Structures are given as C-alpha cells and as structure tokens.
C-alpha cells in the first residue's frame, strides 16, 4: 500500500510539515481513516489511546481548510480540559510545521470566558478545539457560527458519554450544515453511544483497529493478591521497593486520592495528586511540576487515565479496580509508551477475582506475583481453583450435594443425571429472572403512563 502521507490530494505544505515533525510512516488507524475523511464520508472509528488517531483526523481536517474563508470550518470536541489543551497544542504544531495561515481557537472551561468571546468576535477561528460544555455555550449564545463547518470530530466519544456530555454534543450536531462530515473516535462503542451516532450518521464507515494484545507487550502486567494485609502499607512497600522513575497510582474517588496522598506524604514521600476536585490553576501548576521532575509519585482518579498525558511513567499501580472495567486498559496504558518498558501492578483481594476473570475475557493478561524478601516474585495462579469453586456457586442445596457426590464412584449415567439437574436448575432460575424483568418493565411503563395523565 502507498504511504498515505505522500498522497497527492494532501496539501504539499502539510506533507512537508509531517516530515518536519518526524511523521514518516503512518499508523494503521491513519492509513485507514485519512482516505475515508478525504472522501468526505462519515466515520465511526474504534481505536485505543496511542494508536495515532489524533493525526488521523487532523491531517484531512487541515487539508480541507480554506485559508481565505475567515469562519469556523472544523470543530474538534473532546470531553476534558486537559485533552482539549493537548489536542490544541498538537493542532498548532502541525499547522506551524506546515506553515499554514490557519487560525485555531481553544475553548474550554477553566479559562477566561469573556476573553474567549472577545477573541472570537474580533477574529473568527477556522478550527475550533473545544470541550462540550463551552462549545454548547458559544453555539447557544450564537457567538460561534456553524454555517461553514465542514468537519465535526467527536474525540474520546465513549468518555464523552461516560461524563454525561452527549446532550451538549446533540445540541451542536443538530445545528450543523447538512453536508458536514461527522467523525467519532472511541476506544469502545457502547450501545447508547452507537444509537446516538446513528441519529446523525446514515451508514457511516466503521473502522475498527484490532488490538489483540490490548496491553502493550512492553508492559509487565502483574496481579498482587494482598490478602488481609493493609492496602496502604502494601502500596507504600511497592513504591519504595524499586524506586520508579515516575509512579502513577490510580484510585476510584477523590476522597481516596486525598487519603492516599496524605498517607504517603506522612511516610516521607513527595506526592502530587490530580482529581476533579482541585482547581484548574492548581491542576496546571501540579502538571508543570510533574513534567519538571519535581514529583516521583502521582495519585490520581481516572480523569488522568483518559485526560492527562504524563510522560515518563515507569510504574502504574491500580490501588483498586475501577467501576468501569475498561478503564483498567487506559490506566495501564499510561506506562510502556513509545516502545519504552513499563510495569503495572493491580492490587486485589480474593473476593475480587470475578472482576479479574472479566478483565481476562477482555483480553488482558495478568502475571500473578507475591512479595517476598522485598521483591516481586511469580506465584501460582489460582484462576483454575476459582473456576472450580464457581461451578457450584448459585446452585440449590440439592444440586450442590449431587455435585459433591459426583467425585465418588457411581453407577453409569449418574454424571448425566447431575448434568441434567444442573441445567434444569439454571433454566428455572433464568425463567424466574426473565419473569421478574418483564414485571419490572410493565411497572415502569405503567408508572410513566400514570405520570403523563
């Protein structure tokens, strides 16, 4: 296949700009997406972080900009301020390398709104990088005209859904010109998101970039059963065992991040924290200090997994498993980047093993380890034992008793009898569950009708 970066349909200035920033060989997502967007087709792209998706849409978007038309021609939306800032900087880098006379605006919460209004009123940007909330605000107040928009990109679409921003995107999408090309990039495509996208895209090109390993082969991905030991003390031991260059610790809530930060500081470690509860100014200051190497340890919520790109992370610790299991992929993917080696450790207790089984079904491979002599060593994986235990879970006492007796010698046909009994038991439970769902749905419909009358 010919190198898409050398395609004659791409502005020669952009082709030269790509060489200047060392973009020589396109990634798979760039090879597949760029021709589709250049053909003005709507697209839904499933690709993970680090696959090169940003330039997959930036190149065709910039290629379409008419430098003489001083109106917004492309809107790129992403769900967090940090992601918007990153995307803005990457867009400016490509523009400057190509020497294009294109105006790019950055619209996000946490920045001076009135200053942004004055800038846009004086000089309409040709590319807008925005968070959904600020974009909705500027469109609703008619500060940002949409008449000439040719491309509308929803980056990190699943995160946009998770954070509850689809209504803001919906508001803007309804007001776009009919010939506007819509593109959504997402690590996963949940049903609710797929339904939303179908509303605006008739038969879009669906591009799925396979990622069979899920976790980069450069990452050593360990699972540590802490048993009844203190989770905090195990965390401290892990952080001080190997002296990582930069360790990123993930917790599920702002409160836990605050508690862990205080605990580790009290142990004598210099720790930074990042979560949605700290001010924008404090967060930017913290990021600058982390990038300057002033911190060796950062404790964060999942905002950092999807919204902040911290370079040089050599160790990721999942202090607890996230509620949304797919976030484990994004957390672990913060290390082992750009071909560098990385290390990830997930802390669990035995009762959380079912969550690990689900993650393994998603394609995530873990190596079981234990701490011995202040180092991590391999241990026996008790995955099979858990599966054996789960075989009899949820069965009635009568059936469970038959399973236990099956280990003894029995007459021919006894095992088949057990199998039939288990199947009948499960079928009965499924019937009861289905009836319960039907009754619940009927009650909900009745309640909606009652509320409307």
Secondary structure, 3 states (H helix, E strand, C coil): CCCHHHCCCCCHHHHHHHHHCCCCCCCHHHHHHHHHHHCCCCEEEECCCCCCHHHHHHHHHHHHCCCCCCCCCEEEECCCHHHHHHHHHHHHHHHHHHCCCCCEEEECCCCCHHHHHHHHHHCCCCEEEECHHHHHHHHHCCCCCCCCCCEEEECCHHHHHHCCCHHHHHHHHCCCCCCCEEEEEECCCCHHHHHHHHHHCCCCEEEECCCCCCCCCCEEEEEEECCCCCHHHHHHHHHHHCCCCCEEEECCCHHHHHHHHHHHHHCCCCEEEECCCCCHHHHHHHHHHHHCCCCCEEEECCHHHHHCCCCCCCEEEECCCCCCCCHHHHHHCCCCCCCCCEEEEEEECHHHHHHHHHHHHCCCCCEEEEEECCEEEECCCCHHHHHHHHHCCCCCHHHHHHHHHCCCCCCCCHHHHHHHHHHHHHHHHHHHHHHHHHHHHHHHHHHHHHHHC
